[in-house]
Structures are given as structure tokens and as C-alpha cells.
Amino acid sequence: MNADELKNALQIFYDNYDEISVAVYAILKDQNDAAPQKIDIEADSLNGLKALFIQSLKDSITNKETLSVLNLSTSDERTDAIYVYDIELPSELKALETVVETDNLPLLNLADASLSRIKALLIEIGNNIGQIVLYKTMAPVNVFNRDSFFLVKHDHRMKKIEDEFLRISAGFQLLRINGELLVIDLKVIEKSFGFHEIITKEAALGIAAIELMELVENPEVLHELIDDVKYARRFTKVAKSSPVIKAGVDNASIINFCKNFPKLAGKIKFNNANDKILLDTKVSKDLFIKLLMDDFLTSELTKYHYESVAKDIAEPVVDEQ
């Protein structure tokens, strides 16, 4: 899925705004693998929520002129990016599939359940044309309980709110549409759902691929980086899509490139035999990962040297007759 395909998929829901409905489900903090529970909400409030989140979809996706859609496993540092979740799916996120596939989910018993138990909301929008499901985390600041004292305007005076209430703002962290799960807020995902364990497992595959090249004199230093989620994501990207590994570039060519490309020359060291790279500094480790992702480019036109994270293939399209 690319940005245009995503925007087109959302446009169907905008065009059928009056016909689509909305339902809200709760994921509780202590529910483990239990199904999401539907929250009974009055019709007028549901209409307000529909308007809120449709506008949020437009603001965060549709109205952005420069938007990239990338696989999560190959994510980079560019801004205005949305990520297709293409690695192992944590059990909690399977709840988004449950909402789409199951009509008869249990109702949340509001008489017994405290709103403070709600960990996240699932907002399902759609009808027979299809469904969107949004995942929205609920921070403690969004839940107001009976221990606090809140006043609301009532006619010409202030009146105490007697019961718990939720503050639901625009914004969401995940979007399920057309069978794809998309990450809108990567920082939140990195801190949740056991994501670190999953990405570490994927990153180990990247380091294994590097070790098979027999290019690095001291590959053990790479294993030390895995606990840092920033590096773990980079190694996952190496495993999935390193152009250097995919192209089968030989070690001698890689070493020669390191010696001659201006950004690399003198910053990456080699063993005594000059046939392996020695990673002895943080700078050299960072540059090595960028090297494997082919981030160092030379313009054919100007012969200037560049460092580029975001690269779109510019190979000529062959016209099949």
C-alpha cells in the first residue's frame, strides 16, 4: 500500500459519511486475551465521535501532501511517514481483527467496571462498504474518577459531576484498513505491546546476515546494540531490505568504497590484513549500518556525494508489448 492507495481507501468513507456508523470498544488493562468489550454510547455522542475521528483521519493522512507509507521493518528517519505493520503481531493488536470479524462482542458492564481499567479504545467506523478500526491509547489523564472534584456549568451555576467520565480527544496510534495494520505513531508502538522483544528477534536476523558476509572483524559489538530499540529497528531493516546484501556486493568492493567515499574515509578502520572492517567507535557503527543500507550516493550529473535515507527506485520502466 502506498500513500495514494491509502488516501483513496479513506475517501470511500468520506464519500459515504452519512451512511457509515461508529462503534467503540474497550481493551481493559487486566483482560489478557479476552475479547474487546463494546461500550454502550448514546446515538448523538456516537455521531460526534464519528465527526471527530473522520476529521482526525483527514488531518493526519488525507490532507498531508508529503506522506510516505513504508513497511515497519524497513522504517527510516523521515517525517510524515506511516508504517505498514509487517512483523510479528502482538496478541493485543489482534483485537483489531476481532472487532472486524465478530459482531456479537460483549458489552462493557459500566455498573461494575471502573473507567480507569480502560487501556485503549477501538473505534470502528463503517458499514457494508468496509470497516476502519482505529486504536487509541487511553492515558490516565483522560480518565476522571470519583476521587477528583469536577464542576460543570449547569444553567447559571456550577454543578458537581458525580460519576466517572472519559475525555476522548482526536488522534490515534494505529489504523486497520483493507486488511492492513498501519502504525501512525511509531514512538508509542515502540513502548508498548512487547514491541521491543519482537523487534529484537527480527534484529538478530539482520546481525546474522552481516556475520554471514564475514566482513566485520569484531561482530560481537553489533550484538551489544540490540537492546537499543533504535538500533534494533535498523538491524531489522538490514535483514529485510539491505541493497548491499541483496545485490551481493563483495567485501573487497565494500572496503574500497569505505576508503574512498568522503563521508566514510578515515572514519571506518580495518584489520591488519585490510580485508575486514573494524567497528571500534559509535560513529563507525552508525556509518556501517548506513553503508549496508546504501545511504551514501554520488550524483551521476554533478558527481557530488550525498547521504540519503529516503530513496525511491528510479530504474526505467520496461514497456511490455
C-alpha positions in Angstrom: 0.0 0.0 0.0 1.3 3.4 -0.9 0.2 6.9 0.2 -2.2 7.4 -2.8 -3.8 4.0 -2.2 -4.3 4.7 1.5 -5.9 8.1 0.7 -8.2 6.5 -1.9 -9.3 3.8 0.5 -10.2 6.5 3.1 -12.0 8.6 0.6 -14.7 5.9 0.3 -15.6 6.5 3.9 -15.7 10.3 3.5 -17.9 10.0 0.4 -20.4 7.8 2.3 -20.2 9.8 5.6 -24.0 9.8 6.2 -24.3 6.1 5.7 -21.4 4.9 7.9 -21.8 4.2 11.6 -19.4 4.1 14.5 -18.9 1.7 17.4 -16.5 2.0 20.3 -14.8 -0.9 22.1 -12.7 -1.1 25.2 -9.5 -3.0 25.9 -9.1 -3.4 29.6 -5.7 -3.4 31.4 -6.2 -6.8 33.0 -8.2 -8.6 30.3 -5.2 -10.6 28.9 -6.5 -12.3 25.8 -10.2 -11.6 26.4 -12.2 -10.0 23.5 -12.7 -6.3 23.4 -15.9 -5.1 25.1 -18.4 -2.8 23.4 -19.2 0.5 25.2 -22.9 1.5 25.1 -22.9 5.1 23.9 -25.9 7.3 23.0 -26.6 8.0 19.3 -25.8 11.7 19.5 -22.5 11.1 21.1 -21.6 8.4 18.6 -22.2 10.9 15.8 -19.9 13.4 17.5 -17.2 10.7 17.7 -17.7 9.9 14.1 -17.1 13.5 13.1 -14.1 13.8 15.4 -12.3 10.8 14.0 -13.2 11.3 10.4 -11.6 14.8 10.7 -8.7 13.3 12.5 -8.1 10.9 9.6 -8.2 13.8 7.2 -5.8 15.9 9.3 -3.3 13.1 9.9 -3.4 11.4 6.5 -5.5 12.8 3.7 -4.6 16.4 3.9 -0.8 15.8 4.1 0.8 16.5 0.7 4.1 14.8 1.6 3.2 11.4 3.1 5.2 8.2 2.9 3.9 4.7 3.6 6.7 2.2 4.4 6.9 -1.2 5.9 7.6 -1.1 9.6 10.6 -3.5 9.1 12.2 -1.0 6.7 11.3 2.2 8.5 13.7 5.1 8.4 14.0 8.5 10.0 11.9 10.5 7.5 9.0 12.6 8.8 5.3 12.3 7.8 5.6 8.6 7.4 3.1 5.8 8.2 4.2 2.2 8.6 2.6 -1.0 7.5 2.9 -3.5 10.3 4.8 -6.4 8.6 6.5 -8.1 11.6 5.2 -10.5 14.2 1.8 -9.2 15.5 1.5 -9.0 19.4 -1.7 -10.7 20.8 -3.2 -7.3 22.0 -3.2 -5.9 18.5 -5.2 -8.9 17.2 -8.1 -7.3 18.9 -8.5 -5.0 15.8 -9.1 -8.2 13.7 -11.6 -9.4 16.3 -13.7 -6.2 16.0 -13.9 -6.6 12.3 -14.7 -10.3 12.2 -17.1 -10.6 15.2 -20.5 -8.8 15.5 -21.5 -10.1 18.9 -18.8 -8.8 21.3 -19.9 -8.5 24.9 -21.0 -5.2 26.4 -18.8 -3.5 29.0 -20.7 -3.5 32.3 -20.4 0.2 33.3 -22.1 -0.5 36.6 -19.2 -2.7 37.8 -16.2 -1.7 35.6 -14.2 1.4 36.5 -13.3 3.5 33.5 -9.7 3.6 34.9 -9.4 0.0 33.8 -9.6 1.0 30.1 -6.2 0.7 28.5 -7.2 1.6 24.9 -10.2 2.2 22.7 -11.0 0.7 19.4 -13.1 2.9 17.2 -14.8 1.0 14.4 -16.1 3.2 11.5 -18.0 1.8 8.5 -20.8 -0.4 7.2 -21.2 -2.8 4.3 -18.7 -0.7 2.3 -16.0 -1.8 4.7 -14.6 -1.0 8.1 -11.9 1.2 9.5 -10.7 0.4 13.1 -8.6 2.9 15.0 -6.5 2.0 18.0 -6.4 4.8 20.6 -4.4 4.5 23.9 -6.1 6.0 27.0 -3.7 7.7 29.3 -4.6 8.1 33.0 -5.1 11.8 32.4 -8.0 11.0 30.1 -10.0 9.2 32.9 -11.6 11.3 35.6 -12.7 9.3 38.6 -14.8 9.9 41.7 -11.7 10.7 43.8 -11.4 14.1 42.0 -13.7 17.1 42.2 -15.1 18.4 38.9 -17.6 21.2 38.3 -19.6 21.7 35.1 -21.8 24.6 34.0 -25.4 23.9 34.8 -27.9 26.7 33.9 -26.5 29.7 35.7 -24.4 27.9 38.3 -21.7 25.2 38.6 -22.7 21.7 39.4 -20.5 18.8 40.6 -20.0 15.8 38.3 -20.9 12.8 40.4 -19.6 10.0 38.3 -16.5 9.0 36.3 -16.1 10.3 32.8 -13.7 10.0 29.8 -12.1 12.7 27.8 -11.8 11.4 24.2 -9.6 13.6 22.0 -8.7 13.3 18.3 -5.7 11.3 17.4 -4.9 7.6 17.3 -1.9 5.4 17.1 -2.9 2.5 14.8 -5.3 2.1 11.8 -6.6 -1.0 10.3 -8.0 -0.7 6.8 -8.4 -3.1 3.8 -6.7 -5.9 5.8 -3.6 -3.8 6.6 -2.5 -2.6 10.0 -0.8 0.8 9.8 1.3 2.5 12.5 0.6 6.2 12.8 2.6 6.9 16.0 5.8 4.9 15.9 7.1 6.2 19.3 4.0 4.9 21.2 4.3 1.5 19.5 7.9 1.2 20.4 7.0 1.4 24.1 4.0 -1.0 24.0 2.8 -4.5 23.2 6.1 -6.2 23.9 7.3 -4.5 20.7 10.9 -4.4 21.9 11.1 -8.2 22.3 9.6 -8.7 18.8 11.9 -6.2 17.1 14.9 -7.6 18.9 14.1 -11.1 17.5 13.9 -9.5 14.0 17.1 -7.6 14.5 19.0 -10.8 15.3 18.3 -11.9 11.8 20.0 -8.7 10.5 23.1 -9.3 12.5 23.2 -13.0 11.4 23.1 -11.8 7.8 26.0 -9.5 8.5 28.0 -12.3 10.1 27.5 -14.5 7.1 29.3 -11.8 5.0 32.4 -12.2 7.1 33.0 -8.5 6.6 33.3 -7.4 10.2 36.4 -8.3 12.3 34.5 -7.9 15.6 30.8 -8.7 15.0 30.2 -9.2 18.7 29.9 -5.4 19.1 26.8 -5.5 16.9 25.0 -7.8 19.4 25.6 -5.2 22.1 23.5 -2.7 20.2 20.3 -4.8 20.0 18.9 -3.7 23.4 18.6 -0.2 22.0 15.3 -0.1 20.1 16.7 2.5 17.7 19.5 0.1 16.6 17.2 -2.9 16.7 14.9 -1.3 14.1 18.0 -0.5 11.9 19.2 -4.1 12.0 15.7 -5.3 11.2 15.8 -3.1 8.2 19.2 -4.6 7.2 17.7 -8.1 7.4 14.7 -7.2 5.3 16.0 -4.8 2.7 19.7 -4.0 2.6 20.5 -3.2 -1.0 24.2 -4.1 -0.4 23.3 -7.6 0.8 20.6 -8.1 -1.8 23.0 -7.1 -4.6 25.7 -9.5 -3.3 28.3 -6.8 -3.3 31.7 -8.4 -2.5 33.7 -7.4 0.6 36.6 -6.0 -1.4 34.3 -3.5 -3.1 32.7 -2.5 0.2 36.1 -1.9 1.8 37.3 0.1 -1.2 34.2 2.2 -1.1 34.8 2.9 2.7 38.3 4.1 1.9 37.3 6.4 -0.9 33.8 7.9 -0.2 34.4 11.3 1.5 31.9 10.7 4.4 33.5 7.3 5.3 37.2 7.8 4.5 39.2 7.8 7.8 36.1 7.1 10.0 36.0 3.4 9.5 39.0 1.3 10.4 40.2 -2.1 9.1 42.1 -5.1 10.4 45.8 -5.6 9.8 45.0 -7.6 6.6 42.8 -4.8 5.3 40.1 -7.4 4.4 37.6 -6.8 7.2 36.0 -3.8 8.9 36.8 -3.0 12.5 34.0 -1.3 14.4 35.6 0.4 17.3 33.5 3.6 17.8 29.8 4.6 17.8 30.4 6.7 14.7 31.9 3.7 12.8 28.9 1.5 13.8 26.4 4.1 12.7 28.2 4.6 9.4 28.5 0.9 8.8 24.7 0.4 9.2 24.1 3.3 6.8 26.6 1.7 4.4 24.7 -1.6 4.3 21.5 0.4 3.5 23.3 2.1 0.6 22.7 5.6 2.1 25.9 7.1 0.6 25.2 8.2 -3.0 27.0 10.0 -5.8 25.1 12.1 -8.3 25.7 10.9 -11.9 25.0 14.5 -13.0 27.2 16.6 -10.7 29.4 13.9 -9.2 28.6 15.4 -5.8 28.4 13.0 -2.9 25.3 12.7 -0.7 23.9 10.9 2.3 20.3 9.9 1.8 17.9 7.9 3.9 14.8 8.2 1.7 15.4 6.6 -1.6 12.9 5.8 -4.3 13.9 3.5 -7.1 14.4 5.3 -10.4 15.0 2.4 -12.7 13.4 2.8 -16.1 10.1 1.1 -16.6 10.2 -1.6 -19.3 7.1 -1.4 -21.6 5.7 -4.8 -22.1 4.1 -5.1 -25.5 
